Amino acid sequence: MDTLTTSRLILARKRRGLSLVKLAQATGISARSLSAYENGHQQPSLDNLRELSKTLGFPVSFFFASELDEIPIEAISFRALSKTPAFRRDAARSAGRIALLLNDWIDERFVLPSPDVPHLPKTDPETAAEMVRARWGLGQAPIANMIHLLEAHGVRVYSLSAECADVDAFSTYRGKDPLVLLDVSKSGERIRFDSAHELGHLVLHSEHREPHGPDAEQEANRFAAAFLMPRGDVLSHSLQGAMTDRIIAWKSRWRVSAMALAHRLHEVDLLTEWGYRSVCVNLSRMGYRSTEPDGISPETSQVLAKVFQAVRADGQSPAEIAKELHLHLPELNRHVFGLIPTAIEGGAAGSAGRRQGRLTLVT
Ligand SMILES: [Zn+2]
């Protein structure tokens, strides 16, 4: 039998948020043996391998494919870094690494838009947001779809599954390509805000090579608010002293949460401290703190939808892609906004007439 790829066993365990002890409990394999597998000092028996495959939710072939580098922790902008337990961060980071498998697969086959994200370290977030808007030709207009916009400027966007929920989102670089990973179990408005927040990190903080503290989080939030709700546009809509009902009525213009709009109105001095606080109390009472009643539907990736379309037109099914990546289809689907219609899987058209060379995707 081939030799197990230790980096893959470690990745799979971290992806599920398991310590060696927890994995030992779940599989009935001793922690000492598991540790020896991870060190490469011992090879698992076939039975133990099957048990690991089942418990960790990866095909046996996953554990024998090529070595994988981890995404370095310092390459990642995590929200609430200090509050997030290490195993949760590892789970999100490992989920990101699995998304990179697909990202690399796509890169070999498609030409995607080139990265066009300016680096503006030490710039005031409001100014930086205006500069990115100007560079991308957005004027003061509301943004129809944040994910499509990021993708059109060369940012690769993938989804994280619900088990990464307390990480929210993170961004990193793969070579020169910026990547954003989003927790998509939240409201459409919050996913949009997270997308703009991660853009803020890419613009403001990608020069730093260390995890970011609370200041960086605040800067990314200020960037996101200014990017989604440009000062000039917000000031031109007679929202001075707006009460809760007006905020709820107007939030759809910028496709933001009521809380985010209230905060922005306060930031641009259209709401006093007192006005802002009373709106927050009202919104909380009406259920707008953690959810968004009557919210927008979540945005998804345009690039990934086109990739799957093109691949299907070539006679390859998503199940075959998953197989090439040594993943189960549901695992792949968790990183692509659930865009794979799993119910109609199977029945691939065969490999006849596959395209040679890379296909250019226009977003
Ligand atoms: Zn952040």
Residues whose N, C-alpha, C, O or C-beta is under 5 A from the ligand:
A	BS01	ZN	S77 F78 R79 E217 A220
